[in-house]
Amino acid sequence: MKNLIAILFVGLMSFGSFAQEKKVAKIEFKTTVIDYGTIEKGSDGVRTFEFTNTGNAPLVISNVKSTCGCTVPKKPKEPIMPGETGEIEVKYDTKRVNPIRKTITVFSNAETPTVALKIKGLVVDPDKTSVLEKKEKSMIEQ
């Protein structure tokens, strides 16, 4: 009889622990890479990473850092509730003529506490042409 009571007690305790679901935030991005493509110097450098909290606890973005000062990320100020969406805005300084290869790191209370986002592309100056382009133009004009 004592064994039966012990088995029932252990069974009820383990059932109770399975019934309690752990509250955790989960961050799921639509995409973790944004490709600017080829854009002209001085173009709009603002892009947005969209995400959803697919967990069952409020998601708090504590910090967002970029790899250099030419990329400025902006995080949501308020917690993102379960099932809701949020945005991380990234502004790249398009006055710099060069390839874009930057990483933005997102820190949060999510199940995966750090996520790396990437931006890529190429900023060109339409007023300046390469030696190759000049040669092609001169060949066409002849």
N, C-alpha and C positions, 0 to 999 in steps of 0.2 A: 504494500500500500504506500509506503514511504517513497519507493521508487517511482510509482505512478504519479504521485504528487510532485516529485522533483522533476520528472519529465514534463509534466504539464506546466510547471513554473518556468522552466527553461524555455519551453516552446512559446509561452506567452511573452516572455521578455524579448526573445529574438524576433517575434512577430512585431512587437512594438517598435523595435529599433529599425526594422525595415519600413515601417509605416511613416517614419519621420524622414522627409526628404531634405537633403542638405541644400541650403540656400546659397546659390553662387551666381555671379554675373558672368555672362559669356559675350564676348565681342566678336561679331562676324562682319567683315568688310565685304562690300560688293566687289571691290577689286583692291589689290594691294600695290598696283603699279599704274601710274598715270603717264601716258606718253603724250608730250606736248607736240610731237612731230617737229616739223621745221617751221619756226615762227620768226617774224621779223623783230629786229631790235626795237624796244619800246612798246611791244605788244602787251596785251593784258596777260599778266603772269599768274592770275588767280585760278586755282583749280580746287576741287572739293572731293574728299574721300568720304563716302557715305557708309555708315555701319548700322547694325541693329543689335540690340541687347537681346540675345536669344536665351538668356538664363532666366532664373526666377528670383533674382535679387537686383536692387538698383546698381547700375554701373556708374562708377566714378572715374573719370579721366583725371589723374592727378598731375600729369605733366606730358608735354609734347616737345621734343627737341629735334633740331635739324643738325646736319653735319657742318654747316657753315652759316655765316651771317647773310648770305645772299638768298636764303630760303627762310621765310618766316611763317611758322605754323600757328594756327589759332584753334584752341580746344573749346569744347562746350563748358560753360560755367556750372550748369546744373546737372545733377545726376540724371542718367537716362534710365527710365523705368523699364521693367521687363516687357518685351514686345515692341518697344518704341525705337525710333531711329534717331540718329544724330549725325553730325558732320564735323569733320576736321578740315578747316580751310588752310590751304598752303599758297603762299604768295612767293613766286620766284622773281628775282630782279632781272628783268629782260633787257636791261641796259648793258649787260655783260654779253659780249659776242663770243660764244663758245658752246661746246656740247654741254648738255645738262645731264648729270648723273649724281643725284643726291638721295640721301636716306633720311627719313623722318621716323623717329622712334616714339611710340606711344606707350605711356606707363599708366596702368589702371589697376583696379581691384578685381579684374576678371580672372577667370580660371587660368588663362594664359596672360600673365601680368605685363609682358612686353611684346609689342608687335612692331615689326619694321615695315614701313611703307616706302615706296620708291617713286621718284619722278625721273623722267628721262626726256630727251629731245635735243634740239639744236636751235640756237639763236643765231641768226645771220643778219648782216648789215646789208640792206639792198643797195646802198650807195657805193659799196665796195665790191668789186668783182675779183674773182681769183684769176691768176695767170692763165689757167686752163680755159676759163670762160672767155677771157679776152681773146685768146687764140682762136677759139671756136667762132666768136663773133666776126673776127677779121677774115676767117676762111669763108664764112657765109656771105659776107659783103662783097667778096671778090667775084 
